[in-house]
Amino acid sequence: MNTVSLKILPDAIAVTLPAGATADQLRITDDPDQSIGDNLENLRVQLVGIDFAAIIIENPLSYPFSDTVVGFHGGRIDIGLALTNMFNVPVVAQPTVKRIGLAEALNAKREQASWHLDYYGQYQGKRNRGQEAMLTIGNGFYGLRGAYVEAQADADNYPGLYVAGVYNQTTTTINGRDVTNEDLVNLPNVQALTVSIDQGNPIRIRHRDIHDIYRSLDLRTGRLTTTLMLALATGHQLMIQTQKVAGMNHWHQLGLRYAITPLNFAGTIQISATIDGDVVNGNVDRYAQFDQHHVAVTGMASAGERALLTGQTKTSHIEFALGSKLTTGAKATPVTTTTGAKAIRQSLTLDVQPGETYTVDKTVAIFTSRETSGALDTAVWEELAGADFDHITADSAAYYRHLWQTSDITVDGDLISQKLLRVNAFHLAVAGGALASGQLDASVGARGLHGEAYRGHVFWDELFVMPAYIDQSPEIAKQMLLYRYRRLPAAREAAKAAGNAGAMFPWQSASRGDEQAQSLHLNPLTNQWDPDYSRRQRHVSLAIAYNVWLYWHTTGDDAFMRDNGLEMLLSIGKFWLSKAELDPQTKQYHISGVMGPDEFHEGYPNAKTAGLTDNTYTNLLVAWLLGTLQQLQAPFAKNWAQAAQASDWQAADTKLAKAVQQHLAIPVNRDGILGQFAGYFKLPTLDFDAYRKQYGDISRLDRILKAAGKTPDAYQVAKQADTLMAWYLLPQATMQHLLKGLGVKLPPDYFAQNLQFYLDRTTHGSTLSRIVYAALTLMAGRSDQSWQFYHQALFSDYWDIQGGTTAEGIHLGVMGATLNVATQVYGGADLRGPQPTITPHLPDHWTKLSFSLRWHGTVLRVTETAATITVQADHDLTLQVLGRSLSLTANQAQTVTMGKDEEHESL
């Protein structure tokens, strides 16, 4: 194995190269005028073309949390983390290699790197808040941001707590207009813990006191560990290690373990544990002008080592009760409790000696009136009585052990992609796990339970996470759909108010299912409030319909389709029939007043009517839905009448549906380019290169144009994938059938031509754009470009590529979609046809890919290399592998060998 060795010198990095390189050593001089990252980039450039599989650090510093911390560039850096991200190889320490050997050291580092999300050092502002979002733990009932327990909400830190479905409305006057917003509520801070020495001031997160910080999220068990090395102005030195873990099966429970090690002093320390109700929704700066006060504290109580704070949301009147239990195995004074106007604090005192570690546990119980009937305080007391940190830790470990055994996607040859796939799967569990219980009336928000962007609302992002949830836990997927089903009455009311029939689901949904999209949106470039017309994205109903079909088609859950799904599909279909208008001259149907997924285009310039006409994506999905309803009528003949009656679907609607499906207008120009909407080709193009030269990042070109007094409505420019979105959702054969049925005639190379046309006009201002184009470019045989898009999507929150938005919550849609693209696109395992099909398209550096899928109650395990495909099912199953039928016997693996023509075949 070739390795590179690094020795960190006061002013340089000395590099020992592997045998066969053009030189034995290199010296990378530290440039003090450059950042650490730029200096390491100089190292990367110097190592281009040199083949190595690992890096060895010869002279690391000694720390308890990492063996690859070094002194460099006037500070300290975990160079192992940085170089693993840069070179995608394990980085080991020479002292560790001497102790256990190179092979074992590499295996340990690969294990650490692929199963942990780690951050070293102290950061400020949105960068630290972004790390808090990425380190959020939770269980689908609550999400707890990965803030320091000693921190209070400020410009750098935000210890948020969110419970699924706990929303509250406030009204604020903006520019003389009353604006009502409904927000996912930041509940009282239950994770607050701190220590003081000899009755001194409690320790806070202050740069001058912190010598080192290391945060590590163990994805295998769900435990977050933060290590603080403190050197106070008083001369006291101490190490504080905090562990947090969410109860995954007992999802009302949260455990915190606080371990303090005095390093150079003896005396007393006081541990304080607080439930702080003096909180607002302050995670998103652009919402600051709105009333963000959502919580009213109604009571406090204590009994021995237990404390309780109760309250309710101000207008929705959702009651909550938060309790904590403070315990220690060390000899300590009895727990004392003090109360303030909005907070309750528990404290105890310990006698300490240098070098000894003293541990205190804070066990938390969280209840609300949404999921719990009866007295909430009684529920808290009872939950605390049987809960402790060790049991919560075991509960979390058992949950994740099952998750990884049944749903892990494993990749050989790509250490960082392996880690990030697990990070994304982890956060899907954090956002949705408890939904599987069927006891919560909630779905997953676009930003998870990780922050306050989009006000915690539910969007069409469900479309992108649904396949992953079906694989991970079909019951979560089902409950997401039932959240929508329970809001059918609100969707029908909205359709009626808009002058339509059927059900019109909102672009942004919260507690009741009425429209929560903002009417105003702040442009940060101008600091002006612009009108927000995003509620015209009626295609959200089509996303819901697609999810209903996909869940049923993949799971075979006929009971759901019979009892819920069919009524949803008919109600949504009825809405679109009422939107379709027949042109008596052309005999075509048109749909107007809508927006597509590309949010840059809200309407026609200088037009009197709102919205767009004949958005291609919308019309294609409408035609697909109406055709799907026709296909469902026979298998659900016994249930059709009841669902039709509930949906007000008449016999005439069935006839109309067939006509609309066959004659819905799809704009196409003479070159076979599909228009994003009617009139699209009349709009001028923009010189993207000129805008990039002037502004750099043009992902939000809409804001740039508006700041210059222009409008994106007037140009051929897109924020994200729109026209070709249907090809992301539906198999190629389905799309061909759909286009043929609509009478759309396109040249043989239409897809490649349309793909390039819209790539040239898309700024990728949404993380979802990259993941869609990762799939679309692979379909066109452009594997290198596909990987570029996929890599950006996979890293989008890890690197916060949207310019600080991860601080406001992770982007759950792209996280879920990266899992689906890994298995369905690169793994080629497609469940959208009559039976599973497998045709791999592995990235060149993925030497092996393994994953599991669920199909009609059968678990299918797939392992792929460049030369072989191995499949095994827990029931008898027939599937297509490389275009050939393969019959599996339960629990017996079969391996198919690929020929040269089949390796890395494009779609």
Secondary structure, 3 states (H helix, E strand, C coil): CCEEEEEEECCEEEEECCCCCCCCEEEEECCCCCCHHHHHHHHHHHCCCCCCCEEEECCCCCCCCCCCEEEECCEEEEHHHHHHHHHCCCEEEHHHHHHHCHHHHHHHHHHHHHHEEEEECCCCHHHHHHHHHHCCEECCCEEECCCCCCCCCCCCCCCCEEECCCEEEEEEEECCEEEEEEEECCCCEEEEEEEEECCCCCCCCCHHHEEEEEEEEECCCCEEEEEEEEECCCCCEEEEEEEEEECCCCCCEEEEEEEEEECCCCEEEEEEEEEECCCCCCCCHHHCCCCCCCEEEEEEEEECCEEEEEEEECCCCCEEEEEEEEEECCCECCCEEEECCCEEEEEEEEEECCCCCEEEEEEEEEEECCCCCCCHHHHHHHHHHCCCHHHHHHHHHHHHHHHHHHHCCEEECCHHHHHHHHHHHHHHHHHHHHHHHCCCCCCCCCCCCCCCHHHHCECCCHHHHHHHHHHHCHHHHHHHHHHHHCCHHHHHHHHHHCCCCCCCCCCCECCCCCCCCCCEEEECCCCEEEECCHHHCCHHHHHHHHHHHHHHHHHCCHHHHHHHHHHHHHHHHHHHHHHEEEECCCCEEEECCECCCCCCCCECCCCCCCEECCCHHHHHHHHHHHHHHHHHHCCCHHHHHHHHHHHCCCHHHHHHHHHHHHHECCCECCCCCECCCCCHHHCCCCCHHHHHHHHCCCCCHHHHHHHCCCCHHHCCCECCCCCCHHHHHCCHHHHHHHHHHCCCCCCCCHHHHHHHHHHCCECCCCHHHHHHHHHHHHHCCCHHHHHHHHHHHHCCCCCCCCCCHHHHCCCHHHHHHHHHHHHHHHCCEECCCCCCEECCCCCCCCCEEEEEEEECCEEEEEEEECCEEEEEECCCEEEEECCEEEEECCCCCEEEECCCCCCCCCC
